[in-house]
Amino acid sequence: MSFKLKVVSLAEEKNNTMAAHKFCVDEKQVREWQKQKAALTEMPKTKRALRCDVATFSELEKELNVWVSECRQNGYIVTRTAI
């Protein structure tokens, strides 16, 4: 999270375009991080992402995880296309 806060602080000092260019991120992402600044500062340092949503298809994800694990154990290559 410190990376995002560095980008936001530079954007506040200078502007969004300059911060986006310096840190090689999209300008829209800089604006999103500025909106989330309060949540980013309160977040524990060990957390890496701001994920709030619960999985929509949790059972499907569990079954998919089992399938991928079985395929890999059997020596098959699992690609995004196969999934």
N, C-alpha and C positions, 0 to 999 in steps of 0.2 A: 504494500500500500504506500510505502514511502515514495516510490517512483511516481505514482499518480499524484501525490501531494506536491512533489517537486514540480511536476508539469503544471499543476493548478497555480502554485505560487508564482512561477515564471509568467504564466498567462495573466495573472493579476498585476504583476509588476509592469510587464510590457504589453503584449496582446496575445490573443489566441493563435494567430498565424505564426508568430515567432516561436511560441512554445511548441507548437505542433512540428514546425520545421526542425527545431533544435533536437527534439527527442524522437523524431521520426515516427510520429503518430498522426492519425487523421484529425483534422481540426474539429470535426463533429464530436470525436471522442473526447477532446479537451473540454468542449462545452458540456458534455454529459458528466464528466468528472467534476466540473465546477458545480453542477446541480447537486451532486452527491457528496460534496465536500464535508458536510457535517457528519454524514454517516461514515465517511472514510477516516475522519479524525478520531471518531469514537471506537472504531473497529480495533480488535486486538491485533498486535503486531504480527502474530503468527498466522493470521488468516490471510489467504492470498486472493480471494475473489469475493465479490459482493453478490452472492447468489441467494435469492430469497424465495423463489418459487419451488413448490413441491412437484415432484415428477408426476406428469399427467397419467402415464401408463406404467406405474411402478411394477406391476406383475409382468408386463411384457418385457421390461428392462431386465428383470431377474431371469426370465426364461432365455432372453438373448444372451445374457452373461454366461449362463450355463452352457448354451449351445456353442458359443465362441470358445469357452474353456475346453469343452470336449473336442472340438475340431483341432485346436492347437495341441492337445495332448496326443491326438492321433496322427500328428504330423502334417495336417492340412494347413494351408495358408488361407487366412481369413482377410478379405479385402472389404472395403466399403461397398463395392459393387455387389459382393456376395451377400452382405448384410441387407 
